[in-house]
């Protein structure tokens, strides 16, 4: 199953949240951009998608956050 990668990075003084190269949000601080990315990841996980956040740092290093898995579905037989 593919993993959606939400990327948080600073560009021209704005912290962007991107998915597949598409700009989803621009925030004035890294913390605010991470909050937006976390909300988007959890919403996607509830839709059954595997996701993670990749965040750029001030020195150009990329930090990878844990993969968020969709919630487990109960077994059809109730077990």
PDB file of N, CA, C and O in Angstrom:
ATOM      1  N   UNK A   1       0.847  -1.174   0.000  1.00  0.00           N
ATOM      2  CA  UNK A   1       0.000   0.000   0.000  1.00  0.00           C
ATOM      3  C   UNK A   1       0.898   1.245   0.000  1.00  0.00           C
ATOM      4  O   UNK A   1       1.853   1.318   0.773  1.00  0.00           O
ATOM      5  N   UNK A   2       0.603   2.196  -0.841  1.00  0.00           N
ATOM      6  CA  UNK A   2       1.391   3.420  -0.953  1.00  0.00           C
ATOM      7  C   UNK A   2       1.237   4.285   0.302  1.00  0.00           C
ATOM      8  O   UNK A   2       0.231   4.213   1.007  1.00  0.00           O
ATOM      9  N   UNK A   3       2.248   5.092   0.557  1.00  0.00           N
ATOM     10  CA  UNK A   3       2.231   6.013   1.692  1.00  0.00           C
ATOM     11  C   UNK A   3       2.188   7.432   1.146  1.00  0.00           C
ATOM     12  O   UNK A   3       3.013   7.816   0.316  1.00  0.00           O
ATOM     13  N   UNK A   4       1.224   8.203   1.617  1.00  0.00           N
ATOM     14  CA  UNK A   4       1.161   9.615   1.242  1.00  0.00           C
ATOM     15  C   UNK A   4       2.151  10.379   2.112  1.00  0.00           C
ATOM     16  O   UNK A   4       2.165  10.215   3.332  1.00  0.00           O
ATOM     17  N   UNK A   5       2.971  11.206   1.494  1.00  0.00           N
ATOM     18  CA  UNK A   5       3.962  11.985   2.224  1.00  0.00           C
ATOM     19  C   UNK A   5       3.578  13.461   2.218  1.00  0.00           C
ATOM     20  O   UNK A   5       3.555  14.112   1.174  1.00  0.00           O
ATOM     21  N   UNK A   6       3.281  13.963   3.399  1.00  0.00           N
ATOM     22  CA  UNK A   6       3.007  15.381   3.583  1.00  0.00           C
ATOM     23  C   UNK A   6       4.347  16.040   3.917  1.00  0.00           C
ATOM     24  O   UNK A   6       4.990  15.678   4.903  1.00  0.00           O
ATOM     25  N   UNK A   7       4.764  17.000   3.102  1.00  0.00           N
ATOM     26  CA  UNK A   7       6.072  17.628   3.250  1.00  0.00           C
ATOM     27  C   UNK A   7       5.901  19.037   3.804  1.00  0.00           C
ATOM     28  O   UNK A   7       5.134  19.843   3.276  1.00  0.00           O
ATOM     29  N   UNK A   8       6.637  19.316   4.886  1.00  0.00           N
ATOM     30  CA  UNK A   8       6.644  20.648   5.501  1.00  0.00           C
ATOM     31  C   UNK A   8       8.030  21.237   5.249  1.00  0.00           C
ATOM     32  O   UNK A   8       9.047  20.635   5.596  1.00  0.00           O
ATOM     33  N   UNK A   9       8.055  22.419   4.642  1.00  0.00           N
ATOM     34  CA  UNK A   9       9.340  23.058   4.368  1.00  0.00           C
ATOM     35  C   UNK A   9       9.175  24.564   4.310  1.00  0.00           C
ATOM     36  O   UNK A   9       8.085  25.083   4.067  1.00  0.00           O
ATOM     37  N   UNK A  10      10.289  25.257   4.540  1.00  0.00           N
ATOM     38  CA  UNK A  10      10.295  26.715   4.489  1.00  0.00           C
ATOM     39  C   UNK A  10      10.687  27.151   3.086  1.00  0.00           C
ATOM     40  O   UNK A  10      11.638  26.639   2.494  1.00  0.00           O
ATOM     41  N   UNK A  11       9.935  28.101   2.578  1.00  0.00           N
ATOM     42  CA  UNK A  11      10.228  28.636   1.248  1.00  0.00           C
ATOM     43  C   UNK A  11       9.851  30.110   1.225  1.00  0.00           C
ATOM     44  O   UNK A  11       8.687  30.469   1.403  1.00  0.00           O
ATOM     45  N   UNK A  12      10.829  30.938   1.009  1.00  0.00           N
ATOM     46  CA  UNK A  12      10.625  32.395   0.923  1.00  0.00           C
ATOM     47  C   UNK A  12       9.914  32.948   2.154  1.00  0.00           C
ATOM     48  O   UNK A  12       9.016  33.782   2.034  1.00  0.00           O
ATOM     49  N   UNK A  13      10.316  32.483   3.335  1.00  0.00           N
ATOM     50  CA  UNK A  13       9.753  33.008   4.587  1.00  0.00           C
ATOM     51  C   UNK A  13       8.415  32.427   4.989  1.00  0.00           C
ATOM     52  O   UNK A  13       7.837  32.851   5.989  1.00  0.00           O
ATOM     53  N   UNK A  14       7.910  31.467   4.234  1.00  0.00           N
ATOM     54  CA  UNK A  14       6.621  30.848   4.539  1.00  0.00           C
ATOM     55  C   UNK A  14       6.824  29.346   4.704  1.00  0.00           C
ATOM     56  O   UNK A  14       7.541  28.726   3.919  1.00  0.00           O
ATOM     57  N   UNK A  15       6.205  28.766   5.709  1.00  0.00           N
ATOM     58  CA  UNK A  15       6.279  27.315   5.923  1.00  0.00           C
ATOM     59  C   UNK A  15       5.135  26.668   5.167  1.00  0.00           C
ATOM     60  O   UNK A  15       3.963  26.899   5.465  1.00  0.00           O
ATOM     61  N   UNK A  16       5.494  25.855   4.184  1.00  0.00           N
ATOM     62  CA  UNK A  16       4.509  25.211   3.308  1.00  0.00           C
ATOM     63  C   UNK A  16       4.206  23.788   3.763  1.00  0.00           C
ATOM     64  O   UNK A  16       5.050  23.106   4.343  1.00  0.00           O
ATOM     65  N   UNK A  17       2.982  23.362   3.483  1.00  0.00           N
ATOM     66  CA  UNK A  17       2.583  21.964   3.630  1.00  0.00           C
ATOM     67  C   UNK A  17       2.188  21.514   2.234  1.00  0.00           C
ATOM     68  O   UNK A  17       1.285  22.081   1.620  1.00  0.00           O
ATOM     69  N   UNK A  18       2.883  20.473   1.731  1.00  0.00           N
ATOM     70  CA  UNK A  18       2.641  19.987   0.375  1.00  0.00           C
ATOM     71  C   UNK A  18       2.344  18.497   0.384  1.00  0.00           C
ATOM     72  O   UNK A  18       2.814  17.761   1.252  1.00  0.00           O
ATOM     73  N   UNK A  19       1.571  18.070  -0.578  1.00  0.00           N
ATOM     74  CA  UNK A  19       1.285  16.654  -0.809  1.00  0.00           C
ATOM     75  C   UNK A  19       1.418  16.417  -2.300  1.00  0.00           C
ATOM     76  O   UNK A  19       0.685  17.002  -3.098  1.00  0.00           O
ATOM     77  N   UNK A  20       2.355  15.557  -2.676  1.00  0.00           N
ATOM     78  CA  UNK A  20       2.566  15.275  -4.093  1.00  0.00           C
ATOM     79  C   UNK A  20       2.910  16.510  -4.900  1.00  0.00           C
ATOM     80  O   UNK A  20       2.512  16.622  -6.059  1.00  0.00           O
ATOM     81  N   UNK A  21       3.639  17.433  -4.309  1.00  0.00           N
ATOM     82  CA  UNK A  21       4.017  18.659  -5.011  1.00  0.00           C
ATOM     83  C   UNK A  21       2.954  19.738  -5.008  1.00  0.00           C
ATOM     84  O   UNK A  21       3.203  20.861  -5.448  1.00  0.00           O
ATOM     85  N   UNK A  22       1.771  19.408  -4.515  1.00  0.00           N
ATOM     86  CA  UNK A  22       0.663  20.371  -4.487  1.00  0.00           C
ATOM     87  C   UNK A  22       0.666  21.126  -3.162  1.00  0.00           C
ATOM     88  O   UNK A  22       0.693  20.503  -2.101  1.00  0.00           O
ATOM     89  N   UNK A  23       0.638  22.437  -3.205  1.00  0.00           N
ATOM     90  CA  UNK A  23       0.612  23.263  -2.013  1.00  0.00           C
ATOM     91  C   UNK A  23      -0.769  23.170  -1.359  1.00  0.00           C
ATOM     92  O   UNK A  23      -1.784  23.490  -1.976  1.00  0.00           O
ATOM     93  N   UNK A  24      -0.786  22.724  -0.092  1.00  0.00           N
ATOM     94  CA  UNK A  24      -2.044  22.611   0.644  1.00  0.00           C
ATOM     95  C   UNK A  24      -2.242  23.758   1.621  1.00  0.00           C
ATOM     96  O   UNK A  24      -3.372  24.164   1.891  1.00  0.00           O
ATOM     97  N   UNK A  25      -1.133  24.282   2.154  1.00  0.00           N
ATOM     98  CA  UNK A  25      -1.235  25.338   3.150  1.00  0.00           C
ATOM     99  C   UNK A  25       0.088  26.079   3.248  1.00  0.00           C
ATOM    100  O   UNK A  25       1.149  25.516   2.977  1.00  0.00           O
ATOM    101  N   UNK A  26       0.019  27.327   3.633  1.00  0.00           N
ATOM    102  CA  UNK A  26       1.190  28.130   3.944  1.00  0.00           C
ATOM    103  C   UNK A  26       0.989  28.766   5.301  1.00  0.00           C
ATOM    104  O   UNK A  26      -0.050  29.377   5.554  1.00  0.00           O
ATOM    105  N   UNK A  27       1.973  28.631   6.177  1.00  0.00           N
ATOM    106  CA  UNK A  27       1.847  29.124   7.547  1.00  0.00           C
ATOM    107  C   UNK A  27       3.071  29.966   7.904  1.00  0.00           C
ATOM    108  O   UNK A  27       4.149  29.768   7.344  1.00  0.00           O
ATOM    109  N   UNK A  28       2.903  30.906   8.839  1.00  0.00           N
ATOM    110  CA  UNK A  28       4.022  31.781   9.197  1.00  0.00           C
ATOM    111  C   UNK A  28       5.109  31.096  10.031  1.00  0.00           C
ATOM    112  O   UNK A  28       6.247  31.566  10.052  1.00  0.00           O
ATOM    113  N   UNK A  29       4.783  29.992  10.722  1.00  0.00           N
ATOM    114  CA  UNK A  29       5.781  29.313  11.542  1.00  0.00           C
ATOM    115  C   UNK A  29       5.816  27.817  11.229  1.00  0.00           C
ATOM    116  O   UNK A  29       4.863  27.246  10.699  1.00  0.00           O
ATOM    117  N   UNK A  30       6.939  27.214  11.575  1.00  0.00           N
ATOM    118  CA  UNK A  30       7.092  25.765  11.372  1.00  0.00           C
ATOM    119  C   UNK A  30       6.084  25.001  12.217  1.00  0.00           C
ATOM    120  O   UNK A  30       5.479  24.037  11.749  1.00  0.00           O
ATOM    121  N   UNK A  31       5.902  25.433  13.468  1.00  0.00           N
ATOM    122  CA  UNK A  31       4.969  24.748  14.376  1.00  0.00           C
ATOM    123  C   UNK A  31       3.544  24.771  13.813  1.00  0.00           C
ATOM    124  O   UNK A  31       2.843  23.761  13.873  1.00  0.00           O
ATOM    125  N   UNK A  32       3.122  25.886  13.281  1.00  0.00           N
ATOM    126  CA  UNK A  32       1.776  25.972  12.707  1.00  0.00           C
ATOM    127  C   UNK A  32       1.645  25.077  11.472  1.00  0.00           C
ATOM    128  O   UNK A  32       0.614  24.433  11.274  1.00  0.00           O
ATOM    129  N   UNK A  33       2.682  25.040  10.651  1.00  0.00           N
ATOM    130  CA  UNK A  33       2.653  24.170   9.468  1.00  0.00           C
ATOM    131  C   UNK A  33       2.605  22.697   9.888  1.00  0.00           C
ATOM    132  O   UNK A  33       1.895  21.903   9.271  1.00  0.00           O
ATOM    133  N   UNK A  34       3.349  22.329  10.923  1.00  0.00           N
ATOM    134  CA  UNK A  34       3.304  20.952  11.420  1.00  0.00           C
ATOM    135  C   UNK A  34       1.927  20.606  11.973  1.00  0.00           C
ATOM    136  O   UNK A  34       1.451  19.484  11.799  1.00  0.00           O
ATOM    137  N   UNK A  35       1.293  21.553  12.632  1.00  0.00           N
ATOM    138  CA  UNK A  35      -0.068  21.316  13.149  1.00  0.00           C
ATOM    139  C   UNK A  35      -1.050  21.055  12.015  1.00  0.00           C
ATOM    140  O   UNK A  35      -1.897  20.166  12.113  1.00  0.00           O
ATOM    141  N   UNK A  36      -0.938  21.826  10.944  1.00  0.00           N
ATOM    142  CA  UNK A  36      -1.798  21.614   9.777  1.00  0.00           C
ATOM    143  C   UNK A  36      -1.519  20.241   9.177  1.00  0.00           C
ATOM    144  O   UNK A  36      -2.448  19.501   8.855  1.00  0.00           O
ATOM    145  N   UNK A  37      -0.243  19.899   9.025  1.00  0.00           N
ATOM    146  CA  UNK A  37       0.129  18.599   8.454  1.00  0.00           C
ATOM    147  C   UNK A  37      -0.394  17.455   9.322  1.00  0.00           C
ATOM    148  O   UNK A  37      -0.893  16.460   8.796  1.00  0.00           O
ATOM    149  N   UNK A  38      -0.285  17.584  10.636  1.00  0.00           N
ATOM    150  CA  UNK A  38      -0.794  16.544  11.536  1.00  0.00           C
ATOM    151  C   UNK A  38      -2.298  16.363  11.384  1.00  0.00           C
ATOM    152  O   UNK A  38      -2.785  15.232  11.371  1.00  0.00           O
ATOM    153  N   UNK A  39      -3.032  17.451  11.269  1.00  0.00           N
ATOM    154  CA  UNK A  39      -4.482  17.357  11.080  1.00  0.00           C
ATOM    155  C   UNK A  39      -4.820  16.676   9.758  1.00  0.00           C
ATOM    156  O   UNK A  39      -5.732  15.852   9.700  1.00  0.00           O
ATOM    157  N   UNK A  40      -4.093  17.015   8.698  1.00  0.00           N
ATOM    158  CA  UNK A  40      -4.332  16.409   7.384  1.00  0.00           C
ATOM    159  C   UNK A  40      -3.996  14.919   7.394  1.00  0.00           C
ATOM    160  O   UNK A  40      -4.709  14.117   6.791  1.00  0.00           O
ATOM    161  N   UNK A  41      -2.912  14.547   8.079  1.00  0.00           N
ATOM    162  CA  UNK A  41      -2.507  13.140   8.165  1.00  0.00           C
ATOM    163  C   UNK A  41      -3.559  12.326   8.912  1.00  0.00           C
ATOM    164  O   UNK A  41      -3.920  11.231   8.480  1.00  0.00           O
ATOM    165  N   UNK A  42      -4.044  12.848  10.010  1.00  0.00           N
ATOM    166  CA  UNK A  42      -5.049  12.098  10.770  1.00  0.00           C
ATOM    167  C   UNK A  42      -6.366  11.973  10.002  1.00  0.00           C
ATOM    168  O   UNK A  42      -7.024  10.935  10.075  1.00  0.00           O
ATOM    169  N   UNK A  43      -6.752  13.002   9.278  1.00  0.00           N
ATOM    170  CA  UNK A  43      -7.964  12.922   8.459  1.00  0.00           C
ATOM    171  C   UNK A  43      -7.789  11.873   7.357  1.00  0.00           C
ATOM    172  O   UNK A  43      -8.708  11.102   7.081  1.00  0.00           O
ATOM    173  N   UNK A  44      -6.610  11.846   6.730  1.00  0.00           N
ATOM    174  CA  UNK A  44      -6.352  10.860   5.683  1.00  0.00           C
ATOM    175  C   UNK A  44      -6.342   9.448   6.260  1.00  0.00           C
ATOM    176  O   UNK A  44      -6.846   8.520   5.626  1.00  0.00           O
ATOM    177  N   UNK A  45      -5.779   9.274   7.447  1.00  0.00           N
ATOM    178  CA  UNK A  45      -5.758   7.952   8.086  1.00  0.00           C
ATOM    179  C   UNK A  45      -7.175   7.465   8.371  1.00  0.00           C
ATOM    180  O   UNK A  45      -7.464   6.277   8.226  1.00  0.00           O
ATOM    181  N   UNK A  46      -8.043   8.359   8.768  1.00  0.00           N
ATOM    182  CA  UNK A  46      -9.438   7.971   9.003  1.00  0.00           C
ATOM    183  C   UNK A  46     -10.137   7.538   7.720  1.00  0.00           C
ATOM    184  O   UNK A  46     -11.108   6.783   7.755  1.00  0.00           O
ATOM    185  N   UNK A  47      -9.628   8.029   6.573  1.00  0.00           N
ATOM    186  CA  UNK A  47     -10.171   7.601   5.275  1.00  0.00           C
ATOM    187  C   UNK A  47      -9.520   6.303   4.794  1.00  0.00           C
ATOM    188  O   UNK A  47      -9.845   5.809   3.714  1.00  0.00           O
ATOM    189  N   UNK A  48      -8.603   5.749   5.593  1.00  0.00           N
ATOM    190  CA  UNK A  48      -7.976   4.478   5.248  1.00  0.00           C
ATOM    191  C   UNK A  48      -6.647   4.594   4.526  1.00  0.00           C
ATOM    192  O   UNK A  48      -6.178   3.611   3.950  1.00  0.00           O
ATOM    193  N   UNK A  49      -6.029   5.759   4.539  1.00  0.00           N
ATOM    194  CA  UNK A  49      -4.771   5.973   3.827  1.00  0.00           C
ATOM    195  C   UNK A  49      -3.598   5.955   4.803  1.00  0.00           C
ATOM    196  O   UNK A  49      -3.708   6.455   5.922  1.00  0.00           O
ATOM    197  N   UNK A  50      -2.460   5.371   4.369  1.00  0.00           N
ATOM    198  CA  UNK A  50      -1.229   5.395   5.151  1.00  0.00           C
ATOM    199  C   UNK A  50      -0.507   6.697   4.834  1.00  0.00           C
ATOM    200  O   UNK A  50      -0.408   7.084   3.669  1.00  0.00           O
ATOM    201  N   UNK A  51      -0.003   7.373   5.858  1.00  0.00           N
ATOM    202  CA  UNK A  51       0.611   8.685   5.671  1.00  0.00           C
ATOM    203  C   UNK A  51       1.815   8.864   6.583  1.00  0.00           C
ATOM    204  O   UNK A  51       1.991   8.142   7.565  1.00  0.00           O
ATOM    205  N   UNK A  52       2.636   9.842   6.235  1.00  0.00           N
ATOM    206  CA  UNK A  52       3.702  10.287   7.124  1.00  0.00           C
ATOM    207  C   UNK A  52       4.001  11.746   6.807  1.00  0.00           C
ATOM    208  O   UNK A  52       3.618  12.271   5.761  1.00  0.00           O
ATOM    209  N   UNK A  53       4.690  12.374   7.732  1.00  0.00           N
ATOM    210  CA  UNK A  53       5.100  13.761   7.570  1.00  0.00           C
ATOM    211  C   UNK A  53       6.615  13.799   7.417  1.00  0.00           C
ATOM    212  O   UNK A  53       7.340  13.180   8.196  1.00  0.00           O
ATOM    213  N   UNK A  54       7.081  14.519   6.426  1.00  0.00           N
ATOM    214  CA  UNK A  54       8.494  14.810   6.246  1.00  0.00           C
ATOM    215  C   UNK A  54       8.657  16.309   6.464  1.00  0.00           C
ATOM    216  O   UNK A  54       8.008  17.111   5.793  1.00  0.00           O
ATOM    217  N   UNK A  55       9.522  16.686   7.402  1.00  0.00           N
ATOM    218  CA  UNK A  55       9.670  18.100   7.730  1.00  0.00           C
ATOM    219  C   UNK A  55      11.112  18.536   7.538  1.00  0.00           C
ATOM    220  O   UNK A  55      12.040  17.897   8.034  1.00  0.00           O
ATOM    221  N   UNK A  56      11.286  19.624   6.819  1.00  0.00           N
ATOM    222  CA  UNK A  56      12.606  20.203   6.650  1.00  0.00           C
ATOM    223  C   UNK A  56      12.972  21.018   7.879  1.00  0.00           C
ATOM    224  O   UNK A  56      12.103  21.574   8.551  1.00  0.00           O
ATOM    225  N   UNK A  57      14.270  21.083   8.165  1.00  0.00           N
ATOM    226  CA  UNK A  57      14.756  21.887   9.284  1.00  0.00           C
ATOM    227  C   UNK A  57      15.485  23.098   8.737  1.00  0.00           C
ATOM    228  O   UNK A  57      15.678  23.229   7.528  1.00  0.00           O
ATOM    229  N   UNK A  58      15.886  23.976   9.630  1.00  0.00           N
ATOM    230  CA  UNK A  58      16.565  25.209   9.203  1.00  0.00           C
ATOM    231  C   UNK A  58      17.911  24.928   8.538  1.00  0.00           C
ATOM    232  O   UNK A  58      18.366  25.710   7.703  1.00  0.00           O
ATOM    233  N   UNK A  59      18.555  23.806   8.909  1.00  0.00           N
ATOM    234  CA  UNK A  59      19.867  23.500   8.334  1.00  0.00           C
ATOM    235  C   UNK A  59      19.786  22.547   7.142  1.00  0.00           C
ATOM    236  O   UNK A  59      20.810  22.012   6.716  1.00  0.00           O
ATOM    237  N   UNK A  60      18.594  22.325   6.598  1.00  0.00           N
ATOM    238  CA  UNK A  60      18.434  21.532   5.389  1.00  0.00           C
ATOM    239  C   UNK A  60      18.258  20.041   5.592  1.00  0.00           C
ATOM    240  O   UNK A  60      18.155  19.296   4.617  1.00  0.00           O
ATOM    241  N   UNK A  61      18.222  19.590   6.828  1.00  0.00           N
ATOM    242  CA  UNK A  61      18.019  18.172   7.123  1.00  0.00           C
ATOM    243  C   UNK A  61      16.525  17.878   7.092  1.00  0.00           C
ATOM    244  O   UNK A  61      15.717  18.704   7.518  1.00  0.00           O
ATOM    245  N   UNK A  62      16.156  16.696   6.586  1.00  0.00           N
ATOM    246  CA  UNK A  62      14.748  16.297   6.580  1.00  0.00           C
ATOM    247  C   UNK A  62      14.493  15.322   7.715  1.00  0.00           C
ATOM    248  O   UNK A  62      15.204  14.329   7.866  1.00  0.00           O
ATOM    249  N   UNK A  63      13.476  15.612   8.507  1.00  0.00           N
ATOM    250  CA  UNK A  63      13.085  14.748   9.609  1.00  0.00           C
ATOM    251  C   UNK A  63      11.842  13.988   9.179  1.00  0.00           C
ATOM    252  O   UNK A  63      10.871  14.583   8.712  1.00  0.00           O
ATOM    253  N   UNK A  64      11.876  12.669   9.341  1.00  0.00           N
ATOM    254  CA  UNK A  64      10.741  11.825   8.962  1.00  0.00           C
ATOM    255  C   UNK A  64       9.989  11.403  10.222  1.00  0.00           C
ATOM    256  O   UNK A  64      10.580  10.855  11.152  1.00  0.00           O
ATOM    257  N   UNK A  65       8.695  11.659  10.247  1.00  0.00           N
ATOM    258  CA  UNK A  65       7.859  11.273  11.368  1.00  0.00           C
ATOM    259  C   UNK A  65       7.299   9.878  11.135  1.00  0.00           C
ATOM    260  O   UNK A  65       7.311   9.376  10.011  1.00  0.00           O
ATOM    261  N   UNK A  66       6.822   9.271  12.171  1.00  0.00           N
ATOM    262  CA  UNK A  66       6.261   7.924  12.118  1.00  0.00           C
ATOM    263  C   UNK A  66       5.143   7.824  11.091  1.00  0.00           C
ATOM    264  O   UNK A  66       4.377   8.769  10.903  1.00  0.00           O
ATOM    265  N   UNK A  67       5.052   6.665  10.420  1.00  0.00           N
ATOM    266  CA  UNK A  67       3.958   6.408   9.485  1.00  0.00           C
ATOM    267  C   UNK A  67       2.676   6.253  10.289  1.00  0.00           C
ATOM    268  O   UNK A  67       2.641   5.523  11.280  1.00  0.00           O
ATOM    269  N   UNK A  68       1.636   6.933   9.866  1.00  0.00           N
ATOM    270  CA  UNK A  68       0.327   6.838  10.513  1.00  0.00           C
ATOM    271  C   UNK A  68      -0.502   5.831   9.727  1.00  0.00           C
ATOM    272  O   UNK A  68      -0.755   6.008   8.535  1.00  0.00           O
ATOM    273  N   UNK A  69      -0.912   4.793  10.400  1.00  0.00           N
ATOM    274  CA  UNK A  69      -1.698   3.729   9.773  1.00  0.00           C
ATOM    275  C   UNK A  69      -3.192   4.008   9.966  1.00  0.00           C
ATOM    276  O   UNK A  69      -3.589   4.626  10.953  1.00  0.00           O
ATOM    277  N   UNK A  70      -4.014   3.551   9.020  1.00  0.00           N
ATOM    278  CA  UNK A  70      -5.465   3.654   9.207  1.00  0.00           C
ATOM    279  C   UNK A  70      -5.889   2.820  10.411  1.00  0.00           C
ATOM    280  O   UNK A  70      -5.220   1.845  10.755  1.00  0.00           O
ATOM    281  N   UNK A  71      -6.994   3.194  11.054  1.00  0.00           N
ATOM    282  CA  UNK A  71      -7.477   2.391  12.179  1.00  0.00           C
ATOM    283  C   UNK A  71      -7.824   0.971  11.723  1.00  0.00           C
ATOM    284  O   UNK A  71      -8.286   0.764  10.601  1.00  0.00           O
ATOM    285  N   UNK A  72      -7.597   0.009  12.601  1.00  0.00           N
ATOM    286  CA  UNK A  72      -7.946  -1.373  12.263  1.00  0.00           C
ATOM    287  C   UNK A  72      -9.455  -1.522  12.235  1.00  0.00           C
ATOM    288  O   UNK A  72     -10.170  -0.968  13.070  1.00  0.00           O
ATOM    289  N   UNK A  73      -9.916  -2.273  11.270  1.00  0.00           N
ATOM    290  CA  UNK A  73     -11.344  -2.564  11.159  1.00  0.00           C
ATOM    291  C   UNK A  73     -11.664  -3.820  11.952  1.00  0.00           C
ATOM    292  O   UNK A  73     -10.885  -4.773  11.917  1.00  0.00           O
ATOM    293  N   UNK A  74     -12.780  -3.854  12.663  1.00  0.00           N
ATOM    294  CA  UNK A  74     -13.150  -5.066  13.388  1.00  0.00           C
ATOM    295  C   UNK A  74     -13.412  -6.217  12.405  1.00  0.00           C
ATOM    296  O   UNK A  74     -13.865  -6.002  11.281  1.00  0.00           O
ATOM    297  N   UNK A  75     -13.123  -7.417  12.851  1.00  0.00           N
ATOM    298  CA  UNK A  75     -13.357  -8.595  12.012  1.00  0.00           C
ATOM    299  C   UNK A  75     -14.843  -8.720  11.715  1.00  0.00           C
ATOM    300  O   UNK A  75     -15.690  -8.348  12.528  1.00  0.00           O
ATOM    301  N   UNK A  76     -15.145  -9.255  10.529  1.00  0.00           N
ATOM    302  CA  UNK A  76     -16.526  -9.385  10.084  1.00  0.00           C
ATOM    303  C   UNK A  76     -17.339 -10.310  10.986  1.00  0.00           C
ATOM    304  O   UNK A  76     -18.554 -10.157  11.104  1.00  0.00           O
ATOM    305  N   UNK A  77     -16.661 -11.279  11.625  1.00  0.00           N
ATOM    306  CA  UNK A  77     -17.390 -12.222  12.477  1.00  0.00           C
ATOM    307  C   UNK A  77     -17.506 -11.736  13.918  1.00  0.00           C
ATOM    308  O   UNK A  77     -17.993 -12.461  14.785  1.00  0.00           O
ATOM    309  N   UNK A  78     -17.051 -10.490  14.174  1.00  0.00           N
ATOM    310  CA  UNK A  78     -17.173  -9.918  15.502  1.00  0.00           C
ATOM    311  C   UNK A  78     -16.051 -10.318  16.436  1.00  0.00           C
ATOM    312  O   UNK A  78     -16.082  -9.947  17.610  1.00  0.00           O
ATOM    313  N   UNK A  79     -15.048 -11.070  15.956  1.00  0.00           N
ATOM    314  CA  UNK A  79     -13.949 -11.519  16.818  1.00  0.00           C
ATOM    315  C   UNK A  79     -12.909 -10.454  16.995  1.00  0.00           C
ATOM    316  O   UNK A  79     -11.917 -10.670  17.692  1.00  0.00           O
TER     317      UNK A  79
END
